[in-house]
Amino acid sequence: MAKGKEMSVKMSVEELQAFLVEHFPQMNDNFVVVDVSHNAATMRMVINESNLRAGNTVNGPAMFSAADVAFYVALMAMIGPKALAVTTNCSIDFLRKPKAGCDLIAKARILKLGRVLAVGDVMIYSEGQDDPVARAGLTYSILPAR
């Protein structure tokens, strides 16, 4: 991105949801794009029994998925529909126990968007809780078009 030149959002909520359904049909019923804006996206992860662990709480892999998908959507909103952007790093801190039976709300933010790398974070909330249940830092590689 050229210095001083701000990119605009290239995909709407509806376009992003359709993109996910087309390229990741296995996730169709689990993730809903709630909102997108410049360098940001909010996702809802629908929680069901397969996402729970002992103690009737959401498992770590589900929270990782929420972070990864939310950041991917924020990135696609900014660069357009390029399915070949991949996670190269993710660090997640589990902060508190999510409420049982509540969906996760993941709020992604891109902190730096370059030609080949994007860096950002995601705050994950359990619906109905004010404090975050997890925080993730992610780096994505944006692969060149073939």
C-alpha positions in Angstrom: 0.0 0.0 0.0 1.4 3.4 -1.0 2.3 5.8 1.8 -0.6 8.1 2.5 -3.0 6.1 0.4 -5.8 4.5 2.3 -7.5 1.4 0.9 -11.3 1.2 1.0 -13.4 -1.8 1.8 -13.7 -4.0 -1.3 -16.4 -6.5 -0.1 -19.7 -6.0 1.7 -21.1 -8.1 4.5 -23.3 -10.0 1.9 -20.4 -10.5 -0.5 -18.2 -11.9 2.3 -20.8 -14.2 3.5 -21.4 -15.6 0.0 -17.6 -15.9 -0.4 -17.4 -18.0 2.7 -20.3 -20.2 1.6 -18.7 -20.8 -1.8 -15.1 -21.4 -0.7 -15.7 -23.0 2.8 -19.1 -24.8 2.6 -18.2 -26.9 5.7 -18.4 -23.7 7.8 -21.7 -22.5 6.3 -23.8 -22.9 9.4 -21.1 -21.9 11.9 -20.0 -18.4 11.0 -22.0 -15.2 10.2 -20.4 -12.0 9.0 -21.9 -9.3 11.2 -20.1 -6.1 10.1 -17.1 -4.9 8.1 -15.4 -1.6 8.0 -11.9 -0.2 7.1 -9.4 -2.8 8.5 -12.0 -4.4 10.7 -14.6 -7.2 10.8 -17.1 -8.6 13.3 -18.1 -12.3 13.1 -20.5 -14.5 15.0 -19.6 -18.1 15.6 -22.7 -20.2 16.3 -21.8 -22.5 19.2 -23.3 -26.0 19.4 -22.5 -29.2 21.3 -19.5 -30.0 19.1 -17.8 -26.9 20.3 -18.0 -27.7 24.0 -15.5 -29.3 26.3 -15.7 -30.7 29.9 -17.2 -28.2 32.2 -19.7 -27.2 29.6 -17.6 -24.4 28.1 -16.4 -23.6 24.6 -13.2 -25.4 23.7 -10.0 -23.8 22.6 -10.1 -24.9 19.0 -13.5 -23.3 18.5 -12.1 -20.0 19.9 -9.1 -20.3 17.6 -11.4 -20.8 14.7 -13.4 -17.7 15.6 -10.2 -15.6 15.6 -8.9 -17.1 12.4 -12.1 -16.7 10.4 -12.7 -13.2 11.7 -9.3 -12.0 10.7 -9.5 -13.7 7.3 -12.8 -11.9 6.7 -11.3 -8.6 7.7 -8.5 -9.2 5.3 -10.8 -10.3 2.4 -12.8 -7.1 3.0 -9.7 -5.0 2.3 -8.0 -6.9 -0.5 -10.9 -8.5 -2.2 -11.8 -12.2 -2.8 -8.4 -13.9 -2.8 -8.8 -17.3 -1.2 -5.1 -17.7 -1.1 -4.3 -15.8 2.0 -3.1 -18.1 4.8 -2.4 -17.9 8.5 1.4 -17.9 9.1 1.2 -17.2 12.9 -1.4 -17.1 15.6 -0.9 -16.6 19.3 -4.0 -16.8 21.5 -4.6 -15.9 25.1 -7.6 -17.5 26.8 -8.7 -14.9 29.4 -11.9 -16.3 31.0 -14.5 -19.0 30.7 -17.1 -18.3 28.0 -20.8 -18.5 29.0 -22.2 -21.9 28.4 -24.4 -22.1 25.3 -23.7 -18.6 24.1 -22.3 -17.7 20.6 -18.9 -16.2 20.3 -18.5 -12.7 18.9 -15.0 -12.1 17.3 -13.9 -8.5 16.5 -10.9 -8.5 14.2 -8.7 -5.5 13.4 -5.9 -5.2 10.9 -3.0 -3.3 12.4 -0.7 -3.4 9.3 -1.6 -4.4 5.8 1.3 -4.8 3.3 1.7 -6.4 -0.1 2.5 -9.8 1.3 1.8 -9.7 5.0 -1.1 -8.6 7.2 -0.8 -8.3 11.0 -3.6 -7.8 13.4 -5.6 -8.9 16.5 -8.9 -10.4 17.4 -10.9 -9.9 20.6 -13.3 -12.7 21.3 -16.4 -12.2 23.4 -19.0 -14.6 24.7 -22.4 -13.2 23.8 -23.8 -11.5 26.9 -20.4 -11.0 28.6 -18.8 -7.5 28.6 -15.2 -8.7 29.1 -13.3 -10.7 26.4 -12.9 -14.4 26.7 -9.8 -14.5 24.5 -7.4 -12.3 22.5 -5.4 -13.5 19.5 -2.6 -11.9 17.5 -2.4 -13.1 13.9 -0.1 -12.8 10.9 -1.4 -13.7 7.4 0.6 -14.2 4.2 -1.1 -12.9 1.1 -0.1 -15.2 -1.7 0.5 -13.8 -5.2 -2.2 -14.5 -7.9 -1.3 -17.4 -10.2 
